[in-house]
Amino acid sequence: MPVIHVCPKSKVAILSDQVRPSHLVTLLDPEDEMPTPEGVPGHRHLKLGMHDTVRPAPGQTPPDELHVRELLRFAKDWNRSQPMLVHCWAGISRSTASAFAIACMVAPPGNELRIARLLRERAPHAHPNARIVAIADALLGRDGRMVDAVDAMGPGKVVFEGVPFLLPVQDT
């Protein structure tokens, strides 16, 4: 079964060596740098510069429709024969929202709550960025089901840095 591994930036190098992802998604502040790990082709490393915020604010780059469109386009090119690795700074918000969006895109409509429950089971610390989820919900035509599913998860366990986890994806 195909999987998405999610982790904080501090664990990317070691996890990349362990799981050998075919695709890597980096979601960091626009000023942050993230080199492409050895073994991941450069054209399979998507770097999206955004702050972990849900509202526009001075000096902040919130996730926007272009970011989420690029994320979903990139994920469509993933053939799921090898894992995908998704990370943000702490592995709590932007990365969990992005992994959730990709898993929902791959699964047929109507599976949003099942995926959110699986996300909560695998990552008690997950607090998916609501803006990324809402934009993905609209782009995927999920009529609010993704937003409702994440709301149903409830708040995540408060941690400084998330623990790496994997989220299985199903396309049937």
VENNORWO-V967071 format. One record per residue. N is the residue number from 1. RES is the residue in one letter. PSI is psi in whole degrees, -180 to 180 (999 if undefined). D_FIRST is the distance of its C-alpha to the first C-alpha in Angstrom with 1 decimal. Layout:
n=[N/N]
res=[RES/RES]
psi=[PSI/PSI]
d_first=[D_FIRST/D_FIRST]
This chain:
n=[1/2/3/4/5/6/7/8/9/10/11/12/13/14/15/16/17/18/19/20/21/22/23/24/25/26/27/28/29/30/31/32/33/34/35/36/37/38/39/40/41/42/43/44/45/46/47/48/49/50/51/52/53/54/55/56/57/58/59/60/61/62/63/64/65/66/67/68/69/70/71/72/73/74/75/76/77/78/79/80/81/82/83/84/85/86/87/88/89/90/91/92/93/94/95/96/97/98/99/100/101/102/103/104/105/106/107/108/109/110/111/112/113/114/115/116/117/118/119/120/121/122/123/124/125/126/127/128/129/130/131/132/133/134/135/136/137/138/139/140/141/142/143/144/145/146/147/148/149/150/151/152/153/154/155/156/157/158/159/160/161/162/163/164/165/166/167/168/169/170/171/172]
res=[M/P/V/I/H/V/C/P/K/S/K/V/A/I/L/S/D/Q/V/R/P/S/H/L/V/T/L/L/D/P/E/D/E/M/P/T/P/E/G/V/P/G/H/R/H/L/K/L/G/M/H/D/T/V/R/P/A/P/G/Q/T/P/P/D/E/L/H/V/R/E/L/L/R/F/A/K/D/W/N/R/S/Q/P/M/L/V/H/C/W/A/G/I/S/R/S/T/A/S/A/F/A/I/A/C/M/V/A/P/P/G/N/E/L/R/I/A/R/L/L/R/E/R/A/P/H/A/H/P/N/A/R/I/V/A/I/A/D/A/L/L/G/R/D/G/R/M/V/D/A/V/D/A/M/G/P/G/K/V/V/F/E/G/V/P/F/L/L/P/V/Q/D/T]
psi=[135/149/154/123/139/136/168/165/-37/-16/2/-49/-48/-41/-37/-42/-37/-44/-12/64/149/-25/145/131/125/124/93/168/148/-28/-17/146/147/107/153/124/152/140/-15/118/139/-36/-6/22/105/125/116/120/110/151/158/81/161/-9/143/141/154/134/4/143/98/158/141/-180/-38/-41/-48/-37/-44/-41/-50/-38/-45/-44/-28/-26/-7/117/-1/16/-23/161/159/145/128/132/157/-163/-51/-10/30/-44/-69/-42/-39/-36/-41/-42/-42/-46/-43/-45/-39/-39/-41/-36/153/152/146/-6/8/-45/-39/-43/-42/-40/-40/-41/-46/-41/-43/-26/82/-23/-8/134/75/135/117/-32/-44/-44/-45/-41/-44/-41/-47/-46/-33/-1/41/7/38/-4/-35/-43/-47/-39/-42/-39/-39/-21/-29/177/148/162/133/121/160/-38/136/157/135/143/168/145/110/146/142/135/12/999]
d_first=[0.0/3.8/6.5/10.2/12.6/16.0/19.3/23.0/24.8/26.2/22.9/21.6/23.2/22.1/18.4/18.4/19.8/17.3/13.9/15.3/13.9/14.7/15.9/18.0/19.6/22.8/24.6/28.0/31.6/33.2/35.3/32.6/31.5/28.2/28.2/25.2/23.9/24.4/21.5/20.5/22.4/24.8/23.9/20.3/21.8/22.7/25.5/26.6/29.9/30.4/31.7/30.0/32.3/32.3/35.9/37.8/40.2/42.6/41.1/37.5/34.9/32.8/29.5/30.5/29.4/29.4/27.0/24.5/24.9/24.3/21.1/19.7/21.1/19.5/16.0/16.6/17.0/13.6/11.8/8.4/8.6/9.5/9.4/12.1/14.8/17.1/20.4/23.8/26.8/26.0/22.3/23.4/24.3/23.6/20.3/19.0/20.5/18.9/15.3/16.1/17.6/14.7/12.3/15.2/15.8/12.5/12.8/15.8/19.0/19.7/16.5/18.1/19.4/16.2/14.5/17.7/17.9/14.5/15.7/19.0/17.5/15.6/18.6/21.9/23.6/21.9/24.6/23.1/25.8/27.2/28.5/25.2/23.7/26.8/26.8/23.2/24.0/27.0/25.4/22.5/25.2/23.8/27.3/27.1/24.1/22.2/25.4/26.1/22.6/23.1/26.7/25.6/23.7/27.1/28.0/26.0/27.4/29.8/29.0/30.3/26.9/23.4/21.3/18.2/15.0/11.3/10.1/6.6/7.0/7.3/9.7/11.2]
